[in-house]
Amino acid sequence: MSSPDVIAFRWLRSGDDTFAAMLSAIDAARASIEFESYIYTASPLGEQFRDALIRASRRGVRVQVLIDSFGSITLSDNFWGPLRKAGG
């Protein structure tokens, strides 16, 4: 049972643990997601996050993404097109 008065945390020991927890949180979101990143590439991991955000948007979650233009300089202009189409 959760309560707004209860604060919990989980120690994430690696990038893999962190990414898995982030993807799980995206998949569990019901109202909104605010996703921010400095470095972002069109790698398999980057595509996995984009696709999770698309799924969230399609199920009615409000999705906002803020990506630094310098940290994602190699990202093509159309990478986020599918998310925009999904309403994100």
PDB file with one MODEL, atoms N, CA, C and O in Angstrom:
MODEL        1
ATOM      1  N   MET A   1       0.850  -1.165   0.000  1.00  0.00           N
ATOM      2  CA  MET A   1       0.000   0.000   0.000  1.00  0.00           C
ATOM      3  C   MET A   1       0.898   1.230   0.000  1.00  0.00           C
ATOM      4  O   MET A   1       1.866   1.295   0.757  1.00  0.00           O
ATOM      5  N   SER A   2       0.580   2.204  -0.845  1.00  0.00           N
ATOM      6  CA  SER A   2       1.399   3.409  -0.868  1.00  0.00           C
ATOM      7  C   SER A   2       0.624   4.576  -0.281  1.00  0.00           C
ATOM      8  O   SER A   2      -0.607   4.604  -0.282  1.00  0.00           O
ATOM      9  N   SER A   3       1.369   5.512   0.208  1.00  0.00           N
ATOM     10  CA  SER A   3       0.788   6.701   0.811  1.00  0.00           C
ATOM     11  C   SER A   3       1.660   7.885   0.432  1.00  0.00           C
ATOM     12  O   SER A   3       2.875   7.729   0.314  1.00  0.00           O
ATOM     13  N   PRO A   4       1.084   9.059   0.238  1.00  0.00           N
ATOM     14  CA  PRO A   4       1.914  10.217  -0.068  1.00  0.00           C
ATOM     15  C   PRO A   4       2.883  10.552   1.056  1.00  0.00           C
ATOM     16  O   PRO A   4       3.860  11.268   0.835  1.00  0.00           O
ATOM     17  N   ASP A   5       2.626  10.043   2.261  1.00  0.00           N
ATOM     18  CA  ASP A   5       3.498  10.322   3.396  1.00  0.00           C
ATOM     19  C   ASP A   5       4.661   9.344   3.508  1.00  0.00           C
ATOM     20  O   ASP A   5       5.550   9.536   4.338  1.00  0.00           O
ATOM     21  N   VAL A   6       4.667   8.302   2.686  1.00  0.00           N
ATOM     22  CA  VAL A   6       5.719   7.291   2.738  1.00  0.00           C
ATOM     23  C   VAL A   6       6.702   7.551   1.609  1.00  0.00           C
ATOM     24  O   VAL A   6       6.321   7.632   0.441  1.00  0.00           O
ATOM     25  N   ILE A   7       7.959   7.679   1.969  1.00  0.00           N
ATOM     26  CA  ILE A   7       9.004   7.892   0.977  1.00  0.00           C
ATOM     27  C   ILE A   7       9.823   6.614   0.888  1.00  0.00           C
ATOM     28  O   ILE A   7      10.266   6.078   1.904  1.00  0.00           O
ATOM     29  N   ALA A   8      10.017   6.136  -0.320  1.00  0.00           N
ATOM     30  CA  ALA A   8      10.799   4.916  -0.520  1.00  0.00           C
ATOM     31  C   ALA A   8      11.870   5.184  -1.566  1.00  0.00           C
ATOM     32  O   ALA A   8      11.723   6.060  -2.418  1.00  0.00           O
ATOM     33  N   PHE A   9      12.939   4.423  -1.487  1.00  0.00           N
ATOM     34  CA  PHE A   9      13.968   4.521  -2.506  1.00  0.00           C
ATOM     35  C   PHE A   9      14.558   3.145  -2.740  1.00  0.00           C
ATOM     36  O   PHE A   9      14.425   2.241  -1.915  1.00  0.00           O
ATOM     37  N   ARG A  10      15.208   3.007  -3.874  1.00  0.00           N
ATOM     38  CA  ARG A  10      15.854   1.751  -4.223  1.00  0.00           C
ATOM     39  C   ARG A  10      17.233   2.087  -4.768  1.00  0.00           C
ATOM     40  O   ARG A  10      17.373   2.974  -5.610  1.00  0.00           O
ATOM     41  N   TRP A  11      18.240   1.389  -4.295  1.00  0.00           N
ATOM     42  CA  TRP A  11      19.604   1.605  -4.736  1.00  0.00           C
ATOM     43  C   TRP A  11      19.782   0.956  -6.101  1.00  0.00           C
ATOM     44  O   TRP A  11      19.574  -0.249  -6.244  1.00  0.00           O
ATOM     45  N   LEU A  12      20.164   1.739  -7.106  1.00  0.00           N
ATOM     46  CA  LEU A  12      20.397   1.236  -8.458  1.00  0.00           C
ATOM     47  C   LEU A  12      21.902   1.192  -8.672  1.00  0.00           C
ATOM     48  O   LEU A  12      22.569   2.227  -8.688  1.00  0.00           O
ATOM     49  N   ARG A  13      22.427  -0.009  -8.836  1.00  0.00           N
ATOM     50  CA  ARG A  13      23.873  -0.207  -8.820  1.00  0.00           C
ATOM     51  C   ARG A  13      24.556  -0.048 -10.164  1.00  0.00           C
ATOM     52  O   ARG A  13      25.784   0.033 -10.218  1.00  0.00           O
ATOM     53  N   SER A  14      23.807   0.000 -11.240  1.00  0.00           N
ATOM     54  CA  SER A  14      24.446   0.085 -12.556  1.00  0.00           C
ATOM     55  C   SER A  14      23.548   0.843 -13.519  1.00  0.00           C
ATOM     56  O   SER A  14      22.379   1.103 -13.233  1.00  0.00           O
ATOM     57  N   GLY A  15      24.113   1.190 -14.658  1.00  0.00           N
ATOM     58  CA  GLY A  15      23.315   1.814 -15.700  1.00  0.00           C
ATOM     59  C   GLY A  15      22.184   0.915 -16.144  1.00  0.00           C
ATOM     60  O   GLY A  15      21.068   1.379 -16.376  1.00  0.00           O
ATOM     61  N   ASP A  16      22.468  -0.382 -16.265  1.00  0.00           N
ATOM     62  CA  ASP A  16      21.420  -1.325 -16.671  1.00  0.00           C
ATOM     63  C   ASP A  16      20.265  -1.323 -15.678  1.00  0.00           C
ATOM     64  O   ASP A  16      19.100  -1.328 -16.076  1.00  0.00           O
ATOM     65  N   ASP A  17      20.587  -1.315 -14.377  1.00  0.00           N
ATOM     66  CA  ASP A  17      19.540  -1.258 -13.346  1.00  0.00           C
ATOM     67  C   ASP A  17      18.743   0.044 -13.452  1.00  0.00           C
ATOM     68  O   ASP A  17      17.518   0.051 -13.330  1.00  0.00           O
ATOM     69  N   THR A  18      19.461   1.137 -13.679  1.00  0.00           N
ATOM     70  CA  THR A  18      18.813   2.442 -13.777  1.00  0.00           C
ATOM     71  C   THR A  18      17.891   2.508 -14.982  1.00  0.00           C
ATOM     72  O   THR A  18      16.749   2.954 -14.873  1.00  0.00           O
ATOM     73  N   PHE A  19      18.387   2.063 -16.138  1.00  0.00           N
ATOM     74  CA  PHE A  19      17.562   2.103 -17.350  1.00  0.00           C
ATOM     75  C   PHE A  19      16.337   1.213 -17.212  1.00  0.00           C
ATOM     76  O   PHE A  19      15.247   1.586 -17.647  1.00  0.00           O
ATOM     77  N   ALA A  20      16.504   0.038 -16.609  1.00  0.00           N
ATOM     78  CA  ALA A  20      15.361  -0.865 -16.406  1.00  0.00           C
ATOM     79  C   ALA A  20      14.318  -0.211 -15.500  1.00  0.00           C
ATOM     80  O   ALA A  20      13.119  -0.317 -15.757  1.00  0.00           O
ATOM     81  N   ALA A  21      14.769   0.464 -14.443  1.00  0.00           N
ATOM     82  CA  ALA A  21      13.838   1.139 -13.531  1.00  0.00           C
ATOM     83  C   ALA A  21      13.131   2.293 -14.237  1.00  0.00           C
ATOM     84  O   ALA A  21      11.937   2.510 -14.030  1.00  0.00           O
ATOM     85  N   MET A  22      13.859   3.031 -15.063  1.00  0.00           N
ATOM     86  CA  MET A  22      13.252   4.138 -15.802  1.00  0.00           C
ATOM     87  C   MET A  22      12.204   3.631 -16.789  1.00  0.00           C
ATOM     88  O   MET A  22      11.116   4.199 -16.891  1.00  0.00           O
ATOM     89  N   LEU A  23      12.531   2.564 -17.513  1.00  0.00           N
ATOM     90  CA  LEU A  23      11.575   1.998 -18.468  1.00  0.00           C
ATOM     91  C   LEU A  23      10.348   1.454 -17.752  1.00  0.00           C
ATOM     92  O   LEU A  23       9.228   1.584 -18.245  1.00  0.00           O
ATOM     93  N   SER A  24      10.557   0.850 -16.598  1.00  0.00           N
ATOM     94  CA  SER A  24       9.438   0.346 -15.804  1.00  0.00           C
ATOM     95  C   SER A  24       8.536   1.495 -15.351  1.00  0.00           C
ATOM     96  O   SER A  24       7.311   1.375 -15.371  1.00  0.00           O
ATOM     97  N   ALA A  25       9.143   2.599 -14.945  1.00  0.00           N
ATOM     98  CA  ALA A  25       8.359   3.762 -14.523  1.00  0.00           C
ATOM     99  C   ALA A  25       7.563   4.341 -15.694  1.00  0.00           C
ATOM    100  O   ALA A  25       6.414   4.748 -15.524  1.00  0.00           O
ATOM    101  N   ILE A  26       8.169   4.377 -16.874  1.00  0.00           N
ATOM    102  CA  ILE A  26       7.450   4.852 -18.065  1.00  0.00           C
ATOM    103  C   ILE A  26       6.265   3.942 -18.347  1.00  0.00           C
ATOM    104  O   ILE A  26       5.162   4.415 -18.621  1.00  0.00           O
ATOM    105  N   ASP A  27       6.493   2.642 -18.279  1.00  0.00           N
ATOM    106  CA  ASP A  27       5.413   1.682 -18.550  1.00  0.00           C
ATOM    107  C   ASP A  27       4.298   1.755 -17.510  1.00  0.00           C
ATOM    108  O   ASP A  27       3.151   1.424 -17.812  1.00  0.00           O
ATOM    109  N   ALA A  28       4.618   2.182 -16.291  1.00  0.00           N
ATOM    110  CA  ALA A  28       3.620   2.248 -15.218  1.00  0.00           C
ATOM    111  C   ALA A  28       2.913   3.600 -15.141  1.00  0.00           C
ATOM    112  O   ALA A  28       1.915   3.736 -14.432  1.00  0.00           O
ATOM    113  N   ALA A  29       3.417   4.592 -15.858  1.00  0.00           N
ATOM    114  CA  ALA A  29       2.843   5.940 -15.775  1.00  0.00           C
ATOM    115  C   ALA A  29       1.391   5.948 -16.234  1.00  0.00           C
ATOM    116  O   ALA A  29       1.025   5.289 -17.207  1.00  0.00           O
ATOM    117  N   ARG A  30       0.582   6.703 -15.515  1.00  0.00           N
ATOM    118  CA  ARG A  30      -0.845   6.789 -15.849  1.00  0.00           C
ATOM    119  C   ARG A  30      -1.294   8.200 -16.199  1.00  0.00           C
ATOM    120  O   ARG A  30      -2.305   8.366 -16.882  1.00  0.00           O
ATOM    121  N   ALA A  31      -0.578   9.210 -15.755  1.00  0.00           N
ATOM    122  CA  ALA A  31      -1.033  10.585 -15.991  1.00  0.00           C
ATOM    123  C   ALA A  31      -0.069  11.375 -16.872  1.00  0.00           C
ATOM    124  O   ALA A  31      -0.468  11.913 -17.906  1.00  0.00           O
ATOM    125  N   SER A  32       1.199  11.446 -16.464  1.00  0.00           N
ATOM    126  CA  SER A  32       2.138  12.255 -17.241  1.00  0.00           C
ATOM    127  C   SER A  32       3.569  11.766 -17.057  1.00  0.00           C
ATOM    128  O   SER A  32       3.912  11.130 -16.061  1.00  0.00           O
ATOM    129  N   ILE A  33       4.391  12.086 -18.052  1.00  0.00           N
ATOM    130  CA  ILE A  33       5.825  11.785 -18.023  1.00  0.00           C
ATOM    131  C   ILE A  33       6.550  13.039 -18.479  1.00  0.00           C
ATOM    132  O   ILE A  33       6.205  13.622 -19.507  1.00  0.00           O
ATOM    133  N   GLU A  34       7.549  13.455 -17.720  1.00  0.00           N
ATOM    134  CA  GLU A  34       8.447  14.531 -18.122  1.00  0.00           C
ATOM    135  C   GLU A  34       9.835  13.913 -18.207  1.00  0.00           C
ATOM    136  O   GLU A  34      10.451  13.619 -17.183  1.00  0.00           O
ATOM    137  N   PHE A  35      10.324  13.718 -19.418  1.00  0.00           N
ATOM    138  CA  PHE A  35      11.570  13.004 -19.681  1.00  0.00           C
ATOM    139  C   PHE A  35      12.623  14.008 -20.138  1.00  0.00           C
ATOM    140  O   PHE A  35      12.418  14.725 -21.118  1.00  0.00           O
ATOM    141  N   GLU A  36      13.745  14.061 -19.430  1.00  0.00           N
ATOM    142  CA  GLU A  36      14.830  14.974 -19.775  1.00  0.00           C
ATOM    143  C   GLU A  36      16.128  14.195 -19.913  1.00  0.00           C
ATOM    144  O   GLU A  36      16.389  13.262 -19.153  1.00  0.00           O
ATOM    145  N   SER A  37      16.948  14.592 -20.902  1.00  0.00           N
ATOM    146  CA  SER A  37      18.240  13.944 -21.081  1.00  0.00           C
ATOM    147  C   SER A  37      19.205  14.911 -21.752  1.00  0.00           C
ATOM    148  O   SER A  37      18.817  15.700 -22.614  1.00  0.00           O
ATOM    149  N   TYR A  38      20.454  14.838 -21.350  1.00  0.00           N
ATOM    150  CA  TYR A  38      21.484  15.655 -21.996  1.00  0.00           C
ATOM    151  C   TYR A  38      22.019  14.921 -23.222  1.00  0.00           C
ATOM    152  O   TYR A  38      21.955  15.448 -24.332  1.00  0.00           O
ATOM    153  N   ILE A  39      22.540  13.722 -23.035  1.00  0.00           N
ATOM    154  CA  ILE A  39      23.081  12.940 -24.150  1.00  0.00           C
ATOM    155  C   ILE A  39      22.035  11.917 -24.564  1.00  0.00           C
ATOM    156  O   ILE A  39      21.556  11.130 -23.748  1.00  0.00           O
ATOM    157  N   TYR A  40      21.689  11.944 -25.853  1.00  0.00           N
ATOM    158  CA  TYR A  40      20.683  11.014 -26.366  1.00  0.00           C
ATOM    159  C   TYR A  40      21.067  10.648 -27.783  1.00  0.00           C
ATOM    160  O   TYR A  40      21.337  11.523 -28.605  1.00  0.00           O
ATOM    161  N   THR A  41      21.094   9.347 -28.073  1.00  0.00           N
ATOM    162  CA  THR A  41      21.441   8.878 -29.414  1.00  0.00           C
ATOM    163  C   THR A  41      20.380   7.914 -29.923  1.00  0.00           C
ATOM    164  O   THR A  41      19.574   7.384 -29.159  1.00  0.00           O
ATOM    165  N   ALA A  42      20.404   7.702 -31.232  1.00  0.00           N
ATOM    166  CA  ALA A  42      19.459   6.768 -31.860  1.00  0.00           C
ATOM    167  C   ALA A  42      20.011   5.348 -31.780  1.00  0.00           C
ATOM    168  O   ALA A  42      20.007   4.615 -32.769  1.00  0.00           O
ATOM    169  N   SER A  43      20.472   4.976 -30.624  1.00  0.00           N
ATOM    170  CA  SER A  43      21.003   3.632 -30.367  1.00  0.00           C
ATOM    171  C   SER A  43      19.838   2.699 -30.056  1.00  0.00           C
ATOM    172  O   SER A  43      18.705   3.156 -29.907  1.00  0.00           O
ATOM    173  N   PRO A  44      20.100   1.400 -29.957  1.00  0.00           N
ATOM    174  CA  PRO A  44      19.019   0.501 -29.535  1.00  0.00           C
ATOM    175  C   PRO A  44      18.390   0.930 -28.203  1.00  0.00           C
ATOM    176  O   PRO A  44      17.176   0.818 -28.032  1.00  0.00           O
ATOM    177  N   LEU A  45      19.198   1.416 -27.265  1.00  0.00           N
ATOM    178  CA  LEU A  45      18.650   1.877 -25.986  1.00  0.00           C
ATOM    179  C   LEU A  45      17.812   3.143 -26.178  1.00  0.00           C
ATOM    180  O   LEU A  45      16.730   3.264 -25.603  1.00  0.00           O
ATOM    181  N   GLY A  46      18.304   4.072 -26.974  1.00  0.00           N
ATOM    182  CA  GLY A  46      17.545   5.286 -27.257  1.00  0.00           C
ATOM    183  C   GLY A  46      16.216   4.974 -27.918  1.00  0.00           C
ATOM    184  O   GLY A  46      15.197   5.587 -27.599  1.00  0.00           O
ATOM    185  N   GLU A  47      16.227   4.020 -28.842  1.00  0.00           N
ATOM    186  CA  GLU A  47      14.985   3.605 -29.499  1.00  0.00           C
ATOM    187  C   GLU A  47      14.043   2.915 -28.517  1.00  0.00           C
ATOM    188  O   GLU A  47      12.825   3.070 -28.608  1.00  0.00           O
ATOM    189  N   GLN A  48      14.602   2.158 -27.585  1.00  0.00           N
ATOM    190  CA  GLN A  48      13.783   1.480 -26.573  1.00  0.00           C
ATOM    191  C   GLN A  48      13.046   2.509 -25.709  1.00  0.00           C
ATOM    192  O   GLN A  48      11.863   2.341 -25.413  1.00  0.00           O
ATOM    193  N   PHE A  49      13.748   3.572 -25.307  1.00  0.00           N
ATOM    194  CA  PHE A  49      13.102   4.625 -24.527  1.00  0.00           C
ATOM    195  C   PHE A  49      12.060   5.359 -25.363  1.00  0.00           C
ATOM    196  O   PHE A  49      10.950   5.604 -24.891  1.00  0.00           O
ATOM    197  N   ARG A  50      12.407   5.713 -26.603  1.00  0.00           N
ATOM    198  CA  ARG A  50      11.436   6.389 -27.466  1.00  0.00           C
ATOM    199  C   ARG A  50      10.178   5.545 -27.632  1.00  0.00           C
ATOM    200  O   ARG A  50       9.065   6.060 -27.534  1.00  0.00           O
ATOM    201  N   ASP A  51      10.352   4.253 -27.884  1.00  0.00           N
ATOM    202  CA  ASP A  51       9.200   3.374 -28.093  1.00  0.00           C
ATOM    203  C   ASP A  51       8.349   3.238 -26.829  1.00  0.00           C
ATOM    204  O   ASP A  51       7.125   3.138 -26.913  1.00  0.00           O
ATOM    205  N   ALA A  52       8.994   3.232 -25.656  1.00  0.00           N
ATOM    206  CA  ALA A  52       8.239   3.183 -24.394  1.00  0.00           C
ATOM    207  C   ALA A  52       7.427   4.464 -24.217  1.00  0.00           C
ATOM    208  O   ALA A  52       6.290   4.419 -23.747  1.00  0.00           O
ATOM    209  N   LEU A  53       8.007   5.599 -24.589  1.00  0.00           N
ATOM    210  CA  LEU A  53       7.284   6.867 -24.504  1.00  0.00           C
ATOM    211  C   LEU A  53       6.117   6.900 -25.489  1.00  0.00           C
ATOM    212  O   LEU A  53       5.059   7.449 -25.181  1.00  0.00           O
ATOM    213  N   ILE A  54       6.303   6.319 -26.664  1.00  0.00           N
ATOM    214  CA  ILE A  54       5.215   6.220 -27.648  1.00  0.00           C
ATOM    215  C   ILE A  54       4.073   5.386 -27.084  1.00  0.00           C
ATOM    216  O   ILE A  54       2.911   5.780 -27.180  1.00  0.00           O
ATOM    217  N   ARG A  55       4.397   4.236 -26.495  1.00  0.00           N
ATOM    218  CA  ARG A  55       3.348   3.390 -25.905  1.00  0.00           C
ATOM    219  C   ARG A  55       2.589   4.148 -24.822  1.00  0.00           C
ATOM    220  O   ARG A  55       1.365   4.055 -24.729  1.00  0.00           O
ATOM    221  N   ALA A  56       3.324   4.896 -24.007  1.00  0.00           N
ATOM    222  CA  ALA A  56       2.678   5.669 -22.941  1.00  0.00           C
ATOM    223  C   ALA A  56       1.732   6.705 -23.538  1.00  0.00           C
ATOM    224  O   ALA A  56       0.601   6.858 -23.076  1.00  0.00           O
ATOM    225  N   SER A  57       2.188   7.405 -24.550  1.00  0.00           N
ATOM    226  CA  SER A  57       1.347   8.419 -25.180  1.00  0.00           C
ATOM    227  C   SER A  57       0.090   7.798 -25.776  1.00  0.00           C
ATOM    228  O   SER A  57      -0.995   8.371 -25.676  1.00  0.00           O
ATOM    229  N   ARG A  58       0.230   6.644 -26.386  1.00  0.00           N
ATOM    230  CA  ARG A  58      -0.921   5.967 -26.998  1.00  0.00           C
ATOM    231  C   ARG A  58      -1.943   5.505 -25.967  1.00  0.00           C
ATOM    232  O   ARG A  58      -3.120   5.346 -26.293  1.00  0.00           O
ATOM    233  N   ARG A  59      -1.512   5.291 -24.738  1.00  0.00           N
ATOM    234  CA  ARG A  59      -2.487   4.886 -23.720  1.00  0.00           C
ATOM    235  C   ARG A  59      -3.023   6.081 -22.936  1.00  0.00           C
ATOM    236  O   ARG A  59      -3.670   5.922 -21.901  1.00  0.00           O
ATOM    237  N   GLY A  60      -2.743   7.279 -23.445  1.00  0.00           N
ATOM    238  CA  GLY A  60      -3.342   8.477 -22.873  1.00  0.00           C
ATOM    239  C   GLY A  60      -2.490   9.240 -21.884  1.00  0.00           C
ATOM    240  O   GLY A  60      -2.969  10.197 -21.275  1.00  0.00           O
ATOM    241  N   VAL A  61      -1.244   8.847 -21.706  1.00  0.00           N
ATOM    242  CA  VAL A  61      -0.341   9.545 -20.792  1.00  0.00           C
ATOM    243  C   VAL A  61       0.191  10.797 -21.497  1.00  0.00           C
ATOM    244  O   VAL A  61       0.582  10.739 -22.663  1.00  0.00           O
ATOM    245  N   ARG A  62       0.204  11.907 -20.796  1.00  0.00           N
ATOM    246  CA  ARG A  62       0.777  13.144 -21.346  1.00  0.00           C
ATOM    247  C   ARG A  62       2.299  13.023 -21.290  1.00  0.00           C
ATOM    248  O   ARG A  62       2.867  12.888 -20.207  1.00  0.00           O
ATOM    249  N   VAL A  63       2.961  13.070 -22.445  1.00  0.00           N
ATOM    250  CA  VAL A  63       4.410  12.868 -22.527  1.00  0.00           C
ATOM    251  C   VAL A  63       5.082  14.152 -23.010  1.00  0.00           C
ATOM    252  O   VAL A  63       4.726  14.698 -24.054  1.00  0.00           O
ATOM    253  N   GLN A  64       6.055  14.622 -22.234  1.00  0.00           N
ATOM    254  CA  GLN A  64       6.878  15.759 -22.621  1.00  0.00           C
ATOM    255  C   GLN A  64       8.337  15.315 -22.590  1.00  0.00           C
ATOM    256  O   GLN A  64       8.773  14.650 -21.650  1.00  0.00           O
ATOM    257  N   VAL A  65       9.090  15.690 -23.631  1.00  0.00           N
ATOM    258  CA  VAL A  65      10.493  15.300 -23.742  1.00  0.00           C
ATOM    259  C   VAL A  65      11.336  16.558 -23.906  1.00  0.00           C
ATOM    260  O   VAL A  65      11.018  17.426 -24.720  1.00  0.00           O
ATOM    261  N   LEU A  66      12.410  16.652 -23.133  1.00  0.00           N
ATOM    262  CA  LEU A  66      13.363  17.747 -23.253  1.00  0.00           C
ATOM    263  C   LEU A  66      14.742  17.125 -23.455  1.00  0.00           C
ATOM    264  O   LEU A  66      15.285  16.485 -22.554  1.00  0.00           O
ATOM    265  N   ILE A  67      15.299  17.321 -24.645  1.00  0.00           N
ATOM    266  CA  ILE A  67      16.604  16.758 -24.999  1.00  0.00           C
ATOM    267  C   ILE A  67      17.526  17.910 -25.375  1.00  0.00           C
ATOM    268  O   ILE A  67      17.141  18.775 -26.162  1.00  0.00           O
ATOM    269  N   ASP A  68      18.730  17.936 -24.831  1.00  0.00           N
ATOM    270  CA  ASP A  68      19.701  18.973 -25.143  1.00  0.00           C
ATOM    271  C   ASP A  68      20.170  18.838 -26.589  1.00  0.00           C
ATOM    272  O   ASP A  68      20.519  17.741 -27.024  1.00  0.00           O
ATOM    273  N   SER A  69      20.183  19.929 -27.328  1.00  0.00           N
ATOM    274  CA  SER A  69      20.554  19.860 -28.743  1.00  0.00           C
ATOM    275  C   SER A  69      22.038  19.553 -28.939  1.00  0.00           C
ATOM    276  O   SER A  69      22.396  18.903 -29.921  1.00  0.00           O
ATOM    277  N   PHE A  70      22.904  19.996 -28.042  1.00  0.00           N
ATOM    278  CA  PHE A  70      24.322  19.684 -28.180  1.00  0.00           C
ATOM    279  C   PHE A  70      24.607  18.235 -27.794  1.00  0.00           C
ATOM    280  O   PHE A  70      25.391  17.558 -28.460  1.00  0.00           O
ATOM    281  N   GLY A  71      23.985  17.764 -26.736  1.00  0.00           N
ATOM    282  CA  GLY A  71      24.199  16.392 -26.277  1.00  0.00           C
ATOM    283  C   GLY A  71      23.565  15.349 -27.178  1.00  0.00           C
ATOM    284  O   GLY A  71      23.831  14.156 -27.034  1.00  0.00           O
ATOM    285  N   SER A  72      22.734  15.789 -28.099  1.00  0.00           N
ATOM    286  CA  SER A  72      22.092  14.856 -29.035  1.00  0.00           C
ATOM    287  C   SER A  72      22.325  15.302 -30.475  1.00  0.00           C
ATOM    288  O   SER A  72      21.465  15.125 -31.338  1.00  0.00           O
ATOM    289  N   ILE A  73      23.487  15.876 -30.720  1.00  0.00           N
ATOM    290  CA  ILE A  73      23.786  16.474 -32.022  1.00  0.00           C
ATOM    291  C   ILE A  73      23.713  15.461 -33.170  1.00  0.00           C
ATOM    292  O   ILE A  73      23.453  15.843 -34.311  1.00  0.00           O
ATOM    293  N   THR A  74      23.937  14.187 -32.881  1.00  0.00           N
ATOM    294  CA  THR A  74      23.894  13.169 -33.942  1.00  0.00           C
ATOM    295  C   THR A  74      22.487  12.638 -34.195  1.00  0.00           C
ATOM    296  O   THR A  74      22.288  11.839 -35.110  1.00  0.00           O
ATOM    297  N   LEU A  75      21.525  13.061 -33.414  1.00  0.00           N
ATOM    298  CA  LEU A  75      20.150  12.572 -33.546  1.00  0.00           C
ATOM    299  C   LEU A  75      19.482  13.225 -34.756  1.00  0.00           C
ATOM    300  O   LEU A  75      19.519  14.447 -34.901  1.00  0.00           O
ATOM    301  N   SER A  76      18.878  12.422 -35.615  1.00  0.00           N
ATOM    302  CA  SER A  76      18.223  12.970 -36.807  1.00  0.00           C
ATOM    303  C   SER A  76      16.944  13.716 -36.423  1.00  0.00           C
ATOM    304  O   SER A  76      16.350  13.459 -35.376  1.00  0.00           O
ATOM    305  N   ASP A  77      16.542  14.626 -37.276  1.00  0.00           N
ATOM    306  CA  ASP A  77      15.344  15.435 -37.023  1.00  0.00           C
ATOM    307  C   ASP A  77      14.082  14.600 -36.924  1.00  0.00           C
ATOM    308  O   ASP A  77      13.147  14.978 -36.218  1.00  0.00           O
ATOM    309  N   ASN A  78      14.040  13.474 -37.616  1.00  0.00           N
ATOM    310  CA  ASN A  78      12.805  12.672 -37.637  1.00  0.00           C
ATOM    311  C   ASN A  78      12.769  11.569 -36.580  1.00  0.00           C
ATOM    312  O   ASN A  78      11.826  10.779 -36.558  1.00  0.00           O
ATOM    313  N   PHE A  79      13.772  11.497 -35.703  1.00  0.00           N
ATOM    314  CA  PHE A  79      13.805  10.441 -34.691  1.00  0.00           C
ATOM    315  C   PHE A  79      12.563  10.471 -33.806  1.00  0.00           C
ATOM    316  O   PHE A  79      12.022   9.419 -33.464  1.00  0.00           O
ATOM    317  N   TRP A  80      12.111  11.654 -33.436  1.00  0.00           N
ATOM    318  CA  TRP A  80      10.967  11.800 -32.532  1.00  0.00           C
ATOM    319  C   TRP A  80       9.640  11.874 -33.283  1.00  0.00           C
ATOM    320  O   TRP A  80       8.591  12.017 -32.655  1.00  0.00           O
ATOM    321  N   GLY A  81       9.664  11.780 -34.612  1.00  0.00           N
ATOM    322  CA  GLY A  81       8.435  11.836 -35.403  1.00  0.00           C
ATOM    323  C   GLY A  81       7.360  10.861 -34.951  1.00  0.00           C
ATOM    324  O   GLY A  81       6.202  11.258 -34.816  1.00  0.00           O
ATOM    325  N   PRO A  82       7.703   9.587 -34.711  1.00  0.00           N
ATOM    326  CA  PRO A  82       6.677   8.641 -34.257  1.00  0.00           C
ATOM    327  C   PRO A  82       6.035   9.033 -32.918  1.00  0.00           C
ATOM    328  O   PRO A  82       4.851   8.779 -32.702  1.00  0.00           O
ATOM    329  N   LEU A  83       6.808   9.647 -32.028  1.00  0.00           N
ATOM    330  CA  LEU A  83       6.232  10.100 -30.756  1.00  0.00           C
ATOM    331  C   LEU A  83       5.294  11.279 -30.997  1.00  0.00           C
ATOM    332  O   LEU A  83       4.217  11.351 -30.404  1.00  0.00           O
ATOM    333  N   ARG A  84       5.698  12.195 -31.861  1.00  0.00           N
ATOM    334  CA  ARG A  84       4.817  13.327 -32.182  1.00  0.00           C
ATOM    335  C   ARG A  84       3.507  12.829 -32.784  1.00  0.00           C
ATOM    336  O   ARG A  84       2.431  13.329 -32.456  1.00  0.00           O
ATOM    337  N   LYS A  85       3.612  11.839 -33.669  1.00  0.00           N
ATOM    338  CA  LYS A  85       2.405  11.266 -34.287  1.00  0.00           C
ATOM    339  C   LYS A  85       1.491  10.634 -33.250  1.00  0.00           C
ATOM    340  O   LYS A  85       0.269  10.652 -33.395  1.00  0.00           O
ATOM    341  N   ALA A  86       2.089  10.074 -32.204  1.00  0.00           N
ATOM    342  CA  ALA A  86       1.314   9.418 -31.145  1.00  0.00           C
ATOM    343  C   ALA A  86       0.736  10.431 -30.159  1.00  0.00           C
ATOM    344  O   ALA A  86       0.013  10.056 -29.236  1.00  0.00           O
ATOM    345  N   GLY A  87       1.053  11.711 -30.351  1.00  0.00           N
ATOM    346  CA  GLY A  87       0.499  12.746 -29.483  1.00  0.00           C
ATOM    347  C   GLY A  87       1.441  13.236 -28.410  1.00  0.00           C
ATOM    348  O   GLY A  87       1.058  14.065 -27.585  1.00  0.00           O
ATOM    349  N   GLY A  88       2.665  12.742 -28.404  1.00  0.00           N
ATOM    350  CA  GLY A  88       3.639  13.146 -27.384  1.00  0.00           C
ATOM    351  C   GLY A  88       4.361  14.405 -27.745  1.00  0.00           C
ATOM    352  O   GLY A  88       5.211  14.868 -26.984  1.00  0.00           O
TER     353      GLY A  88
ENDMDL
END
